[in-house]
Amino acid sequence: MRLNQLVNRVLLVCYLVLLSLTSLWPTPVDNGGLVRQITSTVLKFCHEISWLRWLQYNQLEALANVLLYLPLGVFLVVLFPKLRLRWTMMIPVVVSILAEVIQRFYLPSRYSTLDDVYHNALGGVIGVIISASTRRWLRLKSQRRLG
């Protein structure tokens, strides 16, 4: 196994631990502590900038969900390059649905919403698109140099 493959797999495991903790923690992660402080600081900062005053908690949460799942799409393309793109795009959708179903039926303190499924899945699909497009662009660039 090449070093970069090993590093990618270790990073994937670390990311999946973070994703699992964030998605399946028994209480909402923004109820208090560090995440609550970060959320408050970001909202306060945004409200001091005239063109960002529209940003409220719900929009920030949606953006955070997109950003949280974006690496999943990137990792899927990088670590499973032979997987068909349509299946690669379905995995973040399935993972998101699974997380929200677990929250709904097994974590009564959590709030399971279709918006979360949508934003999580959107982040994963964006990650797939960015990663697959970058890989294709690099391959075409390399072919032009050689040809």
KOLBAPA-843256 format. One line per field, with one value per residue: residue number from 1; x, y, z of N, C-alpha, C in turn. Coordinates in nm, 2 decimals, m for minus. Layout:
# residues N
k	(NUM, ...)
n_X	(X, ...)
n_Y	(Y, ...)
n_Z	(Z, ...)
ca_X	(X, ...)
ca_Y	(Y, ...)
ca_Z	(Z, ...)
c_X	(X, ...)
c_Y	(Y, ...)
c_Z	(Z, ...)
END
This chain:
# residues 147
k	(1, 2, 3, 4, 5, 6, 7, 8, 9, 10, 11, 12, 13, 14, 15, 16, 17, 18, 19, 20, 21, 22, 23, 24, 25, 26, 27, 28, 29, 30, 31, 32, 33, 34, 35, 36, 37, 38, 39, 40, 41, 42, 43, 44, 45, 46, 47, 48, 49, 50, 51, 52, 53, 54, 55, 56, 57, 58, 59, 60, 61, 62, 63, 64, 65, 66, 67, 68, 69, 70, 71, 72, 73, 74, 75, 76, 77, 78, 79, 80, 81, 82, 83, 84, 85, 86, 87, 88, 89, 90, 91, 92, 93, 94, 95, 96, 97, 98, 99, 100, 101, 102, 103, 104, 105, 106, 107, 108, 109, 110, 111, 112, 113, 114, 115, 116, 117, 118, 119, 120, 121, 122, 123, 124, 125, 126, 127, 128, 129, 130, 131, 132, 133, 134, 135, 136, 137, 138, 139, 140, 141, 142, 143, 144, 145, 146, 147)
n_X	(0.08, 0.06, 0.20, 0.04, m0.22, m0.25, m0.24, m0.47, m0.67, m0.64, m0.71, m0.98, m1.09, m1.06, m1.22, m1.47, m1.52, m1.55, m1.77, m1.96, m1.97, m2.07, m2.31, m2.45, m2.44, m2.58, m2.72, m2.81, m2.54, m2.49, m2.60, m2.45, m2.14, m1.83, m1.91, m2.14, m2.04, m1.88, m2.07, m2.22, m2.02, m1.96, m2.21, m2.24, m2.02, m2.09, m2.32, m2.22, m2.13, m2.26, m2.36, m2.39, m2.58, m2.82, m2.78, m2.88, m2.94, m3.05, m2.97, m2.70, m2.67, m2.76, m2.56, m2.34, m2.41, m2.39, m2.11, m2.01, m2.06, m1.94, m1.66, m1.70, m1.80, m1.57, m1.37, m1.49, m1.46, m1.19, m1.09, m1.23, m1.20, m1.30, m1.56, m1.89, m2.00, m2.27, m2.34, m2.16, m2.25, m2.49, m2.42, m2.36, m2.62, m2.76, m2.62, m2.68, m2.96, m2.97, m2.84, m3.02, m3.26, m3.17, m3.14, m3.40, m3.55, m3.39, m3.26, m3.39, m3.35, m3.24, m3.30, m3.45, m3.46, m3.60, m3.48, m3.22, m3.14, m3.14, m2.95, m2.72, m2.69, m2.66, m2.41, m2.24, m2.27, m2.18, m1.91, m1.84, m1.87, m1.69, m1.45, m1.44, m1.45, m1.21, m1.02, m1.07, m0.99, m0.72, m0.63, m0.68, m0.51, m0.27, m0.26, m0.25, 0.00, 0.17, 0.10)
n_Y	(m0.12, 0.22, 0.52, 0.75, 0.64, 0.51, 0.73, 0.86, 0.68, 0.67, 0.93, 0.92, 0.75, 0.90, 1.12, 0.98, 0.91, 1.16, 1.25, 1.06, 1.10, 1.36, 1.33, 1.14, 1.19, 1.19, 1.42, 1.74, 1.88, 2.15, 2.25, 2.35, 2.44, 2.42, 2.41, 2.56, 2.81, 2.87, 2.89, 3.11, 3.31, 3.31, 3.39, 3.64, 3.78, 3.77, 3.93, 4.18, 4.26, 4.42, 4.29, 4.03, 4.01, 3.88, 3.62, 3.37, 3.16, 2.92, 2.92, 2.91, 2.66, 2.49, 2.54, 2.44, 2.17, 2.10, 2.15, 1.96, 1.71, 1.73, 1.64, 1.36, 1.29, 1.36, 1.18, 0.94, 0.94, 0.96, 0.73, 0.52, 0.49, 0.34, 0.30, 0.35, 0.68, 0.76, 0.58, 0.65, 0.90, 0.84, 0.73, 0.93, 1.03, 0.80, 0.76, 0.99, 0.98, 0.74, 0.84, 1.03, 0.88, 0.72, 0.92, 1.00, 0.78, 0.66, 0.85, 1.05, 1.32, 1.45, 1.63, 1.53, 1.60, 1.66, 1.86, 1.85, 1.60, 1.67, 1.88, 1.75, 1.55, 1.70, 1.83, 1.60, 1.52, 1.74, 1.73, 1.49, 1.57, 1.79, 1.65, 1.44, 1.59, 1.74, 1.53, 1.43, 1.66, 1.68, 1.44, 1.48, 1.70, 1.58, 1.40, 1.57, 1.68, 1.46, 1.38)
n_Z	(0.00, m0.09, 0.05, 0.04, 0.01, 0.25, 0.43, 0.33, 0.41, 0.68, 0.74, 0.65, 0.84, 1.07, 1.00, 0.97, 1.24, 1.36, 1.21, 1.29, 1.57, 1.57, 1.44, 1.58, 1.85, 2.18, 2.26, 2.11, 1.94, 1.94, 2.17, 2.39, 2.53, 2.34, 2.06, 2.07, 2.15, 1.93, 1.73, 1.82, 1.81, 1.53, 1.43, 1.55, 1.44, 1.17, 1.17, 1.21, 0.97, 0.70, 0.46, 0.54, 0.73, 0.69, 0.76, 0.97, 1.25, 1.15, 0.88, 0.91, 1.04, 0.83, 0.64, 0.78, 0.79, 0.52, 0.48, 0.66, 0.55, 0.30, 0.29, 0.29, 0.04, m0.11, m0.01, m0.09, m0.37, m0.39, m0.26, m0.37, m0.66, m0.88, m0.84, m0.97, m1.06, m1.01, m0.80, m0.61, m0.55, m0.43, m0.18, 0.02, 0.05, 0.15, 0.39, 0.53, 0.55, 0.71, 0.94, 1.03, 1.07, 1.28, 1.47, 1.49, 1.59, 1.80, 1.95, 2.14, 2.22, 2.01, 1.70, 1.43, 1.09, 0.76, 0.62, 0.72, 0.61, 0.34, 0.33, 0.43, 0.24, 0.01, 0.06, 0.06, m0.21, m0.35, m0.27, m0.40, m0.67, m0.69, m0.63, m0.83, m1.06, m1.03, m1.04, m1.30, m1.45, m1.38, m1.49, m1.77, m1.81, m1.76, m1.97, m2.19, m2.16, m2.19, m2.45)
ca_X	(0.00, 0.14, 0.19, m0.08, m0.34, m0.26, m0.28, m0.61, m0.75, m0.64, m0.80, m1.12, m1.14, m1.08, m1.34, m1.59, m1.54, m1.60, m1.91, m2.05, m1.99, m2.15, m2.45, m2.51, m2.42, m2.72, m2.78, m2.77, m2.40, m2.49, m2.67, m2.37, m1.99, m1.75, m1.99, m2.24, m1.96, m1.84, m2.19, m2.25, m1.92, m1.98, m2.33, m2.21, m1.93, m2.17, m2.42, m2.15, m2.10, m2.39, m2.41, m2.41, m2.68, m2.93, m2.74, m2.94, m2.90, m3.10, m2.89, m2.56, m2.68, m2.76, m2.42, m2.25, m2.44, m2.33, m1.97, m1.98, m2.07, m1.86, m1.55, m1.74, m1.80, m1.43, m1.31, m1.54, m1.40, m1.04, m1.06, m1.30, m1.21, m1.37, m1.71, m1.96, m2.03, m2.41, m2.34, m2.08, m2.34, m2.59, m2.37, m2.39, m2.77, m2.80, m2.56, m2.76, m3.09, m2.95, m2.81, m3.15, m3.35, m3.12, m3.17, m3.55, m3.60, m3.31, m3.20, m3.50, m3.31, m3.20, m3.40, m3.43, m3.54, m3.57, m3.38, m3.08, m3.11, m3.12, m2.82, m2.61, m2.67, m2.61, m2.27, m2.17, m2.28, m2.09, m1.78, m1.82, m1.86, m1.56, m1.34, m1.44, m1.41, m1.07, m0.95, m1.08, m0.91, m0.58, m0.60, m0.67, m0.39, m0.15, m0.26, m0.20, 0.15, 0.23, 0.06)
ca_Y	(0.00, 0.34, 0.61, 0.84, 0.56, 0.49, 0.86, 0.89, 0.58, 0.72, 1.05, 0.88, 0.69, 1.01, 1.19, 0.91, 0.92, 1.30, 1.25, 0.97, 1.18, 1.48, 1.29, 1.04, 1.23, 1.18, 1.55, 1.83, 1.92, 2.29, 2.28, 2.42, 2.41, 2.48, 2.43, 2.68, 2.93, 2.90, 2.93, 3.25, 3.39, 3.33, 3.47, 3.78, 3.83, 3.80, 4.04, 4.31, 4.28, 4.45, 4.20, 3.90, 4.02, 3.79, 3.49, 3.34, 3.02, 2.81, 2.92, 2.86, 2.51, 2.43, 2.55, 2.35, 2.04, 2.08, 2.14, 1.84, 1.60, 1.74, 1.55, 1.22, 1.28, 1.36, 1.06, 0.83, 0.94, 0.93, 0.60, 0.42, 0.55, 0.26, 0.30, 0.44, 0.81, 0.76, 0.51, 0.73, 1.01, 0.79, 0.69, 1.03, 1.03, 0.69, 0.78, 1.10, 0.92, 0.65, 0.92, 1.10, 0.78, 0.68, 1.03, 1.00, 0.66, 0.62, 0.96, 1.14, 1.46, 1.51, 1.68, 1.47, 1.68, 1.64, 1.96, 1.79, 1.50, 1.74, 1.95, 1.66, 1.48, 1.80, 1.84, 1.48, 1.52, 1.85, 1.67, 1.40, 1.65, 1.86, 1.55, 1.37, 1.69, 1.76, 1.41, 1.43, 1.77, 1.64, 1.33, 1.54, 1.78, 1.49, 1.34, 1.67, 1.69, 1.34, 1.37)
ca_Z	(0.00, m0.10, 0.17, 0.03, 0.03, 0.39, 0.49, 0.30, 0.48, 0.82, 0.74, 0.64, 0.97, 1.16, 0.96, 1.01, 1.38, 1.38, 1.15, 1.38, 1.70, 1.54, 1.40, 1.67, 1.99, 2.24, 2.27, 2.01, 1.96, 1.96, 2.30, 2.48, 2.51, 2.23, 1.94, 2.09, 2.15, 1.79, 1.66, 1.86, 1.76, 1.39, 1.40, 1.59, 1.34, 1.05, 1.19, 1.21, 0.83, 0.64, 0.36, 0.60, 0.84, 0.67, 0.81, 1.10, 1.30, 1.06, 0.76, 0.96, 1.06, 0.69, 0.58, 0.86, 0.75, 0.39, 0.50, 0.74, 0.46, 0.18, 0.28, 0.26, m0.11, m0.16, 0.03, m0.17, m0.50, m0.38, m0.21, m0.45, m0.79, m0.98, m0.81, m1.06, m1.00, m0.95, m0.67, m0.52, m0.51, m0.35, m0.05, 0.12, 0.07, 0.24, 0.52, 0.59, 0.59, 0.82, 1.06, 1.07, 1.12, 1.41, 1.56, 1.51, 1.67, 1.91, 2.02, 2.16, 2.25, 1.88, 1.61, 1.29, 0.99, 0.62, 0.58, 0.75, 0.51, 0.22, 0.34, 0.44, 0.11, m0.08, 0.09, 0.01, m0.36, m0.39, m0.25, m0.51, m0.79, m0.68, m0.64, m0.96, m1.16, m1.02, m1.09, m1.45, m1.50, m1.37, m1.59, m1.90, m1.81, m1.77, m2.11, m2.28, m2.14, m2.25, m2.59)
c_X	(0.09, 0.11, 0.06, m0.21, m0.36, m0.30, m0.43, m0.71, m0.76, m0.73, m0.94, m1.17, m1.16, m1.20, m1.47, m1.62, m1.60, m1.75, m2.01, m2.07, m2.09, m2.30, m2.52, m2.49, m2.56, m2.79, m2.74, m2.63, m2.39, m2.56, m2.58, m2.22, m1.93, m1.83, m2.08, m2.16, m1.92, m1.96, m2.23, m2.15, m1.93, m2.10, m2.31, m2.12, m2.01, m2.27, m2.35, m2.11, m2.24, m2.44, m2.43, m2.51, m2.80, m2.90, m2.79, m2.89, m2.93, m3.01, m2.74, m2.56, m2.68, m2.63, m2.33, m2.28, m2.38, m2.18, m1.92, m1.97, m1.99, m1.74, m1.58, m1.74, m1.66, m1.36, m1.36, m1.48, m1.25, m1.01, m1.12, m1.31, m1.29, m1.52, m1.78, m2.01, m2.17, m2.42, m2.27, m2.16, m2.45, m2.55, m2.40, m2.54, m2.81, m2.74, m2.64, m2.89, m3.07, m2.92, m2.94, m3.25, m3.30, m3.16, m3.32, m3.60, m3.52, m3.25, m3.30, m3.47, m3.26, m3.32, m3.37, m3.52, m3.51, m3.48, m3.24, m3.04, m3.07, m2.98, m2.70, m2.58, m2.61, m2.46, m2.19, m2.16, m2.19, m1.95, m1.75, m1.79, m1.72, m1.44, m1.33, m1.40, m1.26, m0.98, m0.95, m0.99, m0.76, m0.54, m0.59, m0.55, m0.27, m0.15, m0.21, m0.05, 0.22, 0.21, 0.11)
c_Y	(0.12, 0.43, 0.70, 0.77, 0.54, 0.62, 0.89, 0.80, 0.63, 0.84, 1.02, 0.83, 0.81, 1.10, 1.12, 0.91, 1.06, 1.30, 1.17, 1.04, 1.29, 1.44, 1.21, 1.07, 1.23, 1.31, 1.64, 1.88, 2.07, 2.34, 2.36, 2.39, 2.48, 2.51, 2.55, 2.81, 2.97, 2.95, 3.08, 3.34, 3.42, 3.42, 3.62, 3.85, 3.87, 3.91, 4.18, 4.35, 4.30, 4.35, 4.06, 3.90, 3.92, 3.65, 3.47, 3.20, 2.91, 2.80, 2.87, 2.71, 2.44, 2.43, 2.45, 2.21, 2.01, 2.06, 2.01, 1.72, 1.61, 1.65, 1.40, 1.20, 1.27, 1.23, 0.94, 0.82, 0.91, 0.79, 0.48, 0.47, 0.47, 0.25, 0.40, 0.57, 0.82, 0.69, 0.59, 0.85, 0.97, 0.76, 0.80, 1.05, 0.93, 0.71, 0.89, 1.05, 0.83, 0.73, 0.98, 1.00, 0.73, 0.79, 1.02, 0.90, 0.62, 0.73, 1.07, 1.29, 1.53, 1.54, 1.62, 1.55, 1.64, 1.74, 1.91, 1.69, 1.57, 1.81, 1.86, 1.59, 1.58, 1.82, 1.72, 1.48, 1.63, 1.80, 1.57, 1.47, 1.72, 1.76, 1.48, 1.47, 1.72, 1.65, 1.40, 1.54, 1.74, 1.53, 1.39, 1.63, 1.70, 1.43, 1.44, 1.69, 1.58, 1.33, 1.48)
c_Z	(0.00, 0.02, 0.16, 0.05, 0.18, 0.46, 0.46, 0.38, 0.63, 0.84, 0.73, 0.77, 1.07, 1.13, 0.99, 1.16, 1.41, 1.33, 1.24, 1.51, 1.68, 1.52, 1.50, 1.82, 2.05, 2.25, 2.15, 2.04, 1.98, 2.08, 2.39, 2.44, 2.39, 2.10, 1.95, 2.09, 2.01, 1.71, 1.69, 1.81, 1.61, 1.36, 1.44, 1.49, 1.21, 1.06, 1.20, 1.07, 0.76, 0.55, 0.41, 0.71, 0.82, 0.73, 0.95, 1.14, 1.20, 0.93, 0.79, 0.98, 0.92, 0.63, 0.65, 0.82, 0.61, 0.40, 0.57, 0.65, 0.34, 0.18, 0.25, 0.11, m0.17, m0.13, m0.06, m0.31, m0.50, m0.35, m0.29, m0.59, m0.90, m0.96, m0.91, m0.99, m0.94, m0.82, m0.57, m0.47, m0.42, m0.20, 0.05, 0.15, 0.17, 0.38, 0.59, 0.64, 0.71, 0.95, 1.12, 1.12, 1.26, 1.51, 1.59, 1.61, 1.79, 1.99, 2.04, 2.18, 2.12, 1.80, 1.47, 1.20, 0.85, 0.56, 0.61, 0.65, 0.38, 0.22, 0.35, 0.31, 0.01, m0.06, 0.04, m0.15, m0.41, m0.38, m0.36, m0.64, m0.80, m0.70, m0.77, m1.07, m1.15, m1.07, m1.24, m1.51, m1.49, m1.47, m1.73, m1.91, m1.83, m1.91, m2.21, m2.28, m2.21, m2.40, m2.67)
END
